[in-house]
Amino acid sequence: MITSMRISNFYSFAGETEVDFTLGKKPTPSGFDIELADGSRLNKVIAVVGANGSGKTQLIKPLAFLSWFICDSFLENDPDSAIPYRPHRLHTSEETLIQIDFLLAGVEHRYQLALQSGQVVRELLLQRTSSQFSYLFRRERNGEGFSFKQKGFPFPKAQAESIRANASLLAAAHSYDIREAQPFIEYFERVTSNVNAMGRRHFQHGEVFVAARDYEQVPQLKVRMVEAMREFDLGLSDIAIRQRVITREDGSASTLHEPFGLHRNNAGHEFELNFFDESSGTQSAFVLLGKILYALEFGGIAVIDEIDNDLHPHLMPRILDWFRFEHSNPHQAQLIFTCHTPELLNHLQKHQVYLCEKRDQCSEAWRLDEVQGLRADDNLYAKYMAGALGGVPDL
């Protein structure tokens, strides 16, 4: 579970900005709270709202970026390529910092990454011991190479210091079968998202085949997806996924997972449609649900940009309910999303909403419970629409 994230000099955010999932003692307990052993609480759901170009996507992007960097950068990144991120355009020569605090097996950990000119400057992994954090490893730029220190993370020093400047030491350690890296890789693999280095991944028809394969490989996900698609009143009674072998020009073969929508009218007559004959909204919902349902099924965090772009606003309260209740969210999964649907403020409390605004070409973000004078029983939707909270277009 994520407790907080801090960034600075990351895309449109020049100054230090925090996304905090922790709650104080004041908010009334709700189904959206994660109760921790020490009596503290975390948010299950955070919504990010703001005008176009205000920085909403950039605020949630670090989570998707870290998932890729920590898990895949060692094997996937070209040895000579820069790390795919951008500092603020007015601070291109300065360090970018990303820090995430998270709970793993009940222990609080902190991962900190400093980047400059497309390369790693520092990479630290820490865990809380009593009231302080102590490092498991510390990797730091030292001239042309790196220095490496570790306590309880047995990666050979010479090997660790030779890791490329565009790759994560955690990703490398996992590739070299360092057992202590495995829990952290598994943790960050459970970040599911429709965001990449360039921003929101807009729906592509080929993603339907990938989603169908993923559903077929995890039967319980497929069951939940079919139930959701029926519930969303998309005219579907069932979804069948069939395998088809295709042969490429070079003679090699691969298996394609192809979904078909089954439809039934009130008289009981049925017909079948290839999913590419379904509406684009049905196809995009099919793909998006895979990311949300995976988090709910296995625990983790779903990071979804413009969630209302693929789902009708009336469906969003149902999605929130999936995260609220224990029977549909047994592993305390979390959801952070951006949207342009302010009506969702009627379903959330002030500590569950961040507003974004851009001032003098720099994005800023704040949680609504930081707004002076805003009461817990205030109508957040009405105040936002009236411009009293900020985060609205300057028309």
Beta strands, then each sheet from edge to edge (+ up, - down):
strand 1: 2-8
strand 2: 17-20
strand 3: 22-23
strand 4: 33-35
strand 5: 41-43
strand 6: 45-50
strand 7: 96-104
strand 8: 107-116
strand 9: 119-129
strand 10: 132-142
strand 11: 145-150
strand 12: 191-193
strand 13: 195-196
strand 14: 199-200
strand 15: 238-247
strand 16: 253-264
strand 17: 270-274
strand 18: 301-304
strand 19: 334-339
strand 20: 353-359
strand 21: 362-367
sheet 1: 2+ 1- 7+ 8- 9+ 10- 11+
sheet 2: 3+ 5- 4+
sheet 3: 12+ 18+ 19+ 6+ 20+ 21-
sheet 4: 13+ 14-
sheet 5: 15+ 16- 17+
end
